[in-house]
Amino acid sequence: GGRIRQLEEEVLKLRAELGEINRLNAELQKKNDSLESTFKRNPEIAFYQTVADPDLPSELPRAVAYVSPNFQTLTGIPNTLDPEVWVACVHPDDIDKIIKGNQKAIKTGLFDEVFRIFHGERNEWRWFKVTSADTEETEGTVKVFNGVILDVTELKRAEHLMLEYQRQLQALNQNQ
């Protein structure tokens, strides 16, 4: 009789734990649905999570743990969980900036850069502002970064036009 009662108590505990797991899963799904809705309403911005381990000898970005569903559409980066693919899509003139930004982020916990990524579907270079910060999930030397990527191509085009107009105005003033 004692062994059966012990097993029955263990079954009751397991059922209670399973009920808690199911409740937490439902709560997580609700939050996930809310995030999915946010991504769909804001197609010009995407979210990502990376992991950095400064003990690993690499100049590349950290391991990619998560990207929002709209990340590939926004950036044009295929295979969005491979950091080497990310780097391969970055404009050659911006690679050093990315490497230095990643090295700085390992030390400071912050990454904040503007650079170009080739968007294969659009067949053009697009400008992106990428910002991330390490989180409380950071353990020891391994850091978890949550980040945002925003397409700023139109802003860069407007800046370029403004600079061109300023040059033209200066040329006109010098000719008078």
N, C-alpha and C positions, 0 to 999 in steps of 0.2 A: 503494500500500500504506500510506503513512504516514497519509493522511487516514482510511482505513477503520479503522486501529488507534486513531486518536484518537477516532473516533465510538464504537467499541466500548468504550473506556475511559469515555467520557461516559455511555454506556448503563449500564455497570456501576455508576458512581457514582449515577446516577439511581435504579437499582434498590435500592441500599443506602439511599439517602435515603427512598425509598418504603417500604421495610421498616421504617425507624425511625419514619416517620409513622404507619404502621399499628400499630406497637407502642404508640406514644404515644396514639393514638386508642382502642385497646383498654383501656389504663390509665385514660384519662379516662372511658370508658364505665363501667368498674368503679366508679370514685369517684362518678360520677353516680348509678348504681344504689344505692350505699350511702346517698347523700344522700336519694334518693327514698324509701328505706325509713325513714329518720329522720323525714321529713315525715309519712309515713303513720302512724307510731307516736305522733306528738306533734301532734295536730290543733289544740291550743290555742296553738301558737306557729308563726310563719312567719318566713321570712328574705327579705331584699331587698338589692339593691345599687343605689346611686344615684351620680350623678356631679355634682359642683358646680364651677362656674367663677365665681369672684367677680368676674371682669371682665364678666360678662353682667349687664345691669341687670334683675334680677328679685327679687321678694320671695318667689316661689314656691319650693317644694322643687326639688331638683336633678332632672336628667333621670333617669328610672328605667331602669336597665340590666338588672335581673333581679328576679323575684319567685319564691318557691317555689311549687310547684303548688297548695298549700293556701291561698295568700294570699287569693284571692277568696272562698273558702268561709269563712275566718276573719273577714275584715273586711267582706265584703259590697260591697267596692269593685269596680265593673265596670271593664273596660278598665284593668287594673292597671299598664300601662306609661306612662300619661299622668299626669304630676304635677298637671295642672290638675284632673283628675277626682278625684285624691286630696283636694285642697284643697276641692273642691266638696262632698265627703262629710263634712268636718270640721264639728263644731258651731260655729255663728257666734260663740259666746262664747269659743271656743278658738283662733280664727284668729290673733289677735295673738300668742298664746303660741307658735304654730307658726312664724310669721314670725320672731319674736325668737330662737326656738330654732335656726332655720336660719341666721340671721345669726351667731349665736354659734358654731355648728358650723363655719362657714367659717373663723373665726378660731382656734378651739381644737382643731378636729378631732373634737369630741364632740357628739352630740345625745342628750338624755335628757329626755323629756317624757311626761306622762300626759295624755291628752285623749280626747274623744268623737268617734266616727265613726258615721254613720248606716248601719246594716246594712239594706239594702233588702229582702233576702229575709226577714229576721226582723221588719221594719218597726219597728225600735227603735234608740235610741241605745245604743251599747256603749262601754265604757271600754277604752282600750288604753295599755299602757306601751310606748313606742317608744324604743329605744336603738340608736345607731350610732356607729361610729368610723371615721376615715379609715385607709386601709391603706397598705402600702408601694408600692401601684400608683400612688400620688399622684405627679403630675409637674408641677413648676412651681406655678402657681396653681390648676390643675385638681386636685380631690381626688376620690378614689373612696372611698365609704363603704359598709361592710358593716353591715347592721342586723338587728335582731330586733324583732318585734312580738308582744306577748303580750296576750291578752284578760284584763283584770283586772276585768271587770264584776261578778262575784260578790264580789270583795274590796271593791269600792266600795259595793256594796249592804250588805255586812256592816258596813262603816264607818258608813254612814248609819244603820243600825238601832242600832248601838252609841251613836252620838251622840243619837239619839232617846230611847233608854232612859236615858242620862245626864241629859237634859233633864227627863224624867219623874221621875227620882229626885230631882233638885234641886227640882222643884216640890213633890214630896211632903214633902221635908225642910223647905222654907220654910213649908208649911202646918201643920206640927206645932208 
